[in-house]
Amino acid sequence: MANLKIKLVRSLVGSQKGQIATAHSLGLRKIGAETVQPDNDATKGKIAKISHLVEVTED
């Protein structure tokens, strides 16, 4: 199964509480933080919610 590498490129300051919670659920807390997540529907939904804050590449 493929994985996605997700990097937080914009600050969470000023974001809505739900967006901050979504970033934290992906393991992203600071700018520049990276995490590898499985490529499934749940992960894609989380990415869609905070797409303006993250950069995604296939791992």
C-alpha positions as CSV (number, residue, x, y, z in Angstrom):
1,M,0.0,0.0,0.0
2,A,1.2,3.5,-0.9
3,N,2.1,6.1,1.7
4,L,1.8,9.9,1.7
5,K,4.4,12.2,3.1
6,I,2.7,15.3,4.6
7,K,4.6,18.4,5.5
8,L,3.1,21.4,7.4
9,V,4.2,24.5,5.4
10,R,1.9,27.2,6.9
11,S,1.3,28.2,10.5
12,L,-1.7,26.9,12.5
13,V,-2.1,30.3,14.2
14,G,-5.4,31.8,13.3
15,S,-6.8,28.6,11.9
16,Q,-10.1,27.2,13.0
17,K,-10.1,24.7,15.9
18,G,-11.2,21.9,13.7
19,Q,-8.3,22.5,11.3
20,I,-5.8,22.6,14.2
21,A,-7.2,19.3,15.6
22,T,-7.0,17.7,12.1
23,A,-3.3,18.8,11.8
24,H,-2.6,17.4,15.3
25,S,-4.3,14.1,14.4
26,L,-1.9,13.8,11.5
27,G,1.1,14.5,13.9
28,L,1.8,18.0,12.6
29,R,2.4,20.5,15.3
30,K,5.1,22.9,14.0
31,I,5.9,24.4,10.7
32,G,8.3,22.0,8.8
33,A,7.0,19.0,10.7
34,E,6.6,15.9,8.4
35,T,4.8,12.7,8.8
36,V,4.1,9.6,6.7
37,Q,0.5,8.4,6.6
38,P,-1.2,5.6,4.7
39,D,-2.9,6.5,1.4
40,N,-6.5,5.9,2.3
41,D,-9.8,7.7,2.3
42,A,-9.5,8.9,6.0
43,T,-6.1,10.4,5.4
44,K,-7.2,12.1,2.1
45,G,-10.2,13.6,3.9
46,K,-8.0,15.1,6.6
47,I,-5.6,16.5,3.9
48,A,-8.6,18.0,2.1
49,K,-9.6,19.8,5.3
50,I,-6.2,21.5,5.7
51,S,-4.9,21.4,2.1
52,H,-4.0,25.1,2.2
53,L,-1.6,24.4,5.1
54,V,0.2,21.3,4.0
55,E,2.3,20.0,1.1
56,V,1.7,16.4,0.1
57,T,4.0,14.0,-1.8
58,E,3.9,10.3,-2.5
59,D,6.4,8.3,-0.5
